[in-house]
Amino acid sequence: MANSLRDQFLKMGLVDKNQVGQAKKTLYKTNKEQAKSRVQAPPQNKLHAQQALIDKKERARIANRKQQEEAKKNETSAQIRQLITTNRLNLKDGSIAYHFTDNNKIVRLFLPTKDMVDELSCGLLAIIRDKDGYALVPAPVAEKIRAVQPDLIVLHNTTEQETPDDPDDPYAAYKIPDDLIW
């Protein structure tokens, strides 16, 4: 059987017993120090684990906030849809064409009575973008919708909407009546 290298050196006389004992002591000390350093390593791992836990909690908090914002957005959309469906005016059997602009496009909406055209001109009614196209709602409902989602309001004539006069406009002297039908 093979003897350890230490025993072989001792038999050959290259080292004496004192040197072998001293080598054992230094080996024991280095092993002990390595064991201590291994014991001290987990606190560093613990720091990494704590940092990972903090990062995980932060990601969860951000995801939760996004989910809450999405739920709030869906809730307000549902409330607006309900406002529109309960307060929309019936436009079936409309025969009077009313033209307005939406995103730089001229759109035609057929209204059933001339009174509705007058109410639109006065600001008592408003045109709102809906999933089915456009809806006609009373002004108070339009104001509620404007407070939540102003981009849904297509046309709501109010006195506050006066456009600034362009000094270079050659037609500035000619006023367009509100009740003009194209």
Secondary structure, 3 states (H helix, E strand, C coil): CCCCHHHHHHHHCCCCHHHHHHHHHHHHHHHHHHHHHHHHHHHHHHHHHHHHHHHHHHHHHHHHHHHHHHHHHHHHHHHHHHHHHHHCCCCCCCCEEEEEEECCEEEEEEECCHHHHHHHHHCCEEEEEECCEEEEEEHHHHHHHHHHCHHHEEECCCHHHCCCCCCCCCCCCCCCCCCCCC
